[in-house]
Amino acid sequence: MSLFSLSHQNLFDKLLYLYVESGLPVVAVLTGHRHAITIIGHISDYNIPFPGTPESSDVYLCGFIANDDNFLPYHGVRKDDPVPDGYWSQFKMEDIDTFIVPLYEKIHLSAEHIVKLSEAILTEETLGLNARSNLLQYENIVTRTFLTSSKSFKRMRRGDSVPFGIASVYCEMAMPKFIWVCEISTPDLFKDGKIAGEILFDATANPHDRMAFLSIHYPDFLLLNNRDFLTNDPKRFSIHAVDTDADEIIPYHCYVNNLFEV
C-alpha cells in the first residue's frame, strides 16, 4: 500500500496517471470536500499539440474516470475548464490532494522512483538514447510508464510483431512477478498506439539499486542486464546492436492489457 500527498501539482498528477495506467484502482482523497472517490481510468486527447520537449504521455491527459458513491458510476473528473460534453463530476483534478494505491507487498519500486530512474537512463552519457541510437533522439520522444505482471507482458509480446526477435528474448528472460515498463515512442507513433522501444525494470528491486533495470531497448540497440550480479561488474551487461537495414524505426504495438479503450 502506498499513500501520496500533494506537494508539486505536475509530479502529483504524473504519479497518479502512472498508477491509473497500470490498471490499479486508486482511492483519491478530496480533503477540501471531505470526500473520496475511486479512479479506474483516464481520458486523453492524443491530438493535443506536442510541447516540443520530452514529455510523458500524461501530457495528453484531460481527466480521469471515477466511481463516486454519491452519483452514478463512470463519470469524468476533468483537468481544466470549461466542462465538455458528457457525464462529468462536480470535482476537478486539482481537488485531489492525496491518493492511496494498493500494491503487492514485494513491490518496492514505486512510481516516483521509476520516473527518476527512467529519465536517468534515457539521458545517461553512455547508455542514454542520444548516445546509443541513431534513429531516435531524447528531445523528440513521448514516454508511457506503467506497472504490470511479467506473465501478462510476456504473453502479449509473444503474440506481437516485435522486430528482430526481441519478443523471444523477452519470453526467455528471467523476470520477477511484477515489472515496470517505460515505453518509448514519438508523438506520431503514439497516436497510432505504436512504440519504438521500452525499458523494463524489476519492480521488486531496492529503490536505491542503480541496476534495477532488466533491459533497455531502443530502435537500433538492445541491452540486457543480468540481475544475478550483485556488483557493477561489466560482465552483467549483454549489449546487442540491432541491425536495421532500412535505417528507419520499425514500430510495434504498445502494451494494452492494463486498460482497454471504451
N, C-alpha and C positions, 0 to 999 in steps of 0.2 A: 504494500500500500504506500503510495506517495501522495504528499499534500503540497500544493504550490500556492503561494500568496503573491498578490500583485506587487511588483517592485519597479519594473520597467515595462510599459504597456506593450511595446513591439515584441520584446522577448517573451512576455507572458502569453500573448496571442499566438506566437510561433510554437511554443511548447504545447499549448492547448491543442493547436491544429495537429501537431505531430501525433499526439495520443489518439485524437479522433480518427486520423488517417490510419492508425494502427488497428482500428476496429474495436477499441476498448470503450466500454460505457463509462463516461466521465461525469461525475457529480460536480456540477458547477454551483458555487455559492454566490448569492447576491446579497451581501451583508446589509446594504442600504435599504433593501426591501424585505429583510428578514425572511428570505426565501431561498430555495434550492431547486434546481432542475437537472434533468439527466440529458446530456448531449450525446447523440447517437450518429451524427453525420454532419456534413458540411455542404454549403452552397458556394460554388465557384464559377467565375466567369472567365473563360480562357481567351476571351477577345480583349481583355484589358491590356493596354499597351505595355510592352516590356520596358522596365525602367532603365535599361542600358547598363546595369551593374549586376553582378552575381546576386541572385535572389532565390529564396526557396519558393516552392510552388504556392506557399501561403500568400504570395503577392496577389494571386487571383481570388483570394478568399472574399466572399461577400457576406457570409453569415454562417450560422450553424443550424442544424436540425435538432430540435429538442422535444422531450416529453415533459410536460408540466402538469402535475396532478390537479391543478385548478382549471385546466382547459382541455380541449380535445387534443389528442396526440399529434405529433409530427408537424409542429409549426416552426417557422423560421425565427431565429434571433439575429437581427440584421446588424451589419457593421456600421453602416452610415445612413444618414437621411438623404432623400426622403424615403418614405415607406413605399416599396414597389408593390406591384400587384401580387396577390396571393394571400396565403394564411400566415400572418406574421405575429410574433409575440409583442406584447407591450414593452418588453425589455429589450435592451441593446447589448452588444458585446461588451461595451465599456462598463456595464453594470456588474459584470462578473469580476470579482476580485480574489476569489480563491477557487481552486478545484482539487478534487481528490480522484486518484486513479488506482484501481485495484490491479496489482502486479503480482505475478508468480514470485514466490518467496526467494528463488535463486537468481532473479534478475537484479543485478547490482548496478548496471549502467543505465541511468535514467536519461530522459530526453535532453536535459541541459548539457550532460557530458557528451552525448553524440553530436550535438550541434557544434561544440568546440573541437571535438576530435576530427570530424569530417572536414571542417574548414581548415584545420591544421594540416591534414593530409593533402587536400586539394591545392594548398598554397606552398607546400614544402619544397625546398630548393632542389632536392634530388628525386623525390617520388611524386611531386605535385603534377598537376595537369599540364601546366605550361612547360615543365621540364621533360615530361615523358611522351606527350602526344603532339604529333604534327598535324592532327586533323581537328583538334578542338582546343579552344583557349578558355581559361578560367573566367575571363571577363564576359564571355558570351553564354554562360550556362544557366540552366534552371535546375535546382535540385529538389528532390522529393524524398523525405525520410520517414520511415515507419518501422514498427516492431512487428515481427511475425514469427511463426514457428518454422524451424528449418525443414520439417517434414512437408509443410504446405508449400514452402518456397521451392523445394526440390521437385515436388510433384508438378507444379506449374511449369518450371523451367524444363523438365523432362519432355513435356509435350510442346514446347515452344521452339521457335526457329532462331535461337541464339547463335550468332555466326561463329565459325572457326571451331566448332565442337566444344565451346565453353560450357554448354548445358551439361555435357557428360562430365566435365571437370567438376562442376558444382555437385552433381549427383554422387560423385565418388569421394568428395571431400568429407573429412570428419568435422561435424558441426555440433554445437550444443543444442539443447532443445529449443532455445529461442535466439533469434538473431535480429540485429538492427540492420536495415538496408538503406543506404543513401544512393538513390538513383540519380544519374547524371543525364541531362537532356539539354535541348535547345528550345527556345520559345516555339518555333515552328513544329518541331517534332513533338513537343509536349502537348500541343493542341490536338494532335492525332493519336495521343496515347502511346507514343513511342519514346524509347530512350536510347542512349549511345553507350551506356556502361553503368556500373554501380560499384559501391564499396560495401563489403559485408563486415559486420562487427559481431564479436562474441558478446551477447547481452548479459552473460553471467560473469564477465571479466571484472576485475577490480577497477574502480573508477580512476585510479592512479596509474594503471597499466598503459604505457605508451604504445604497446604492441597488441592492443585489444582487437585490431582488425584481423579478419580472416583472409581477405583478398581485396585487390584493387584492380578493377577492370576499366580501362579507357578504350576508345575505339581501336587503337593500334598498340595496346600494351596490356599485359596481364602479369600480376604479381601475386604469388601465393605465400602465405605466412604460416609456417609450421608452429602451431601453438604449444607443441610439446617442449620446445626450447624455453628455458626459464631465464635466459640471458639475452643480451643483444648480439649474440653470435651471428655473423652474416650468413652462416650456413642455414639459418632458419628460413631464408628467403629463396623462393624459386621464381626467377624472372623470365618471362616469355615475350618476345617481340611478335606481335600479331601482324602477319604479312597481308596487307590489303593491296592487292594488285590494282584496284581501281582508284586508289588514293582518295577514297571518299568514305564517309561514315556509313556503316551498314546498321540501320536501326532495328530494334526488335521491341516487342510489346512490354509495357510497364506491368508491374505486378498488380493484380486487381482482386485478389482473394479476400482482402480485409473488408472492403466496402464495394458495393455494386451500385451502378448508376440507376436512378429511378426517374 
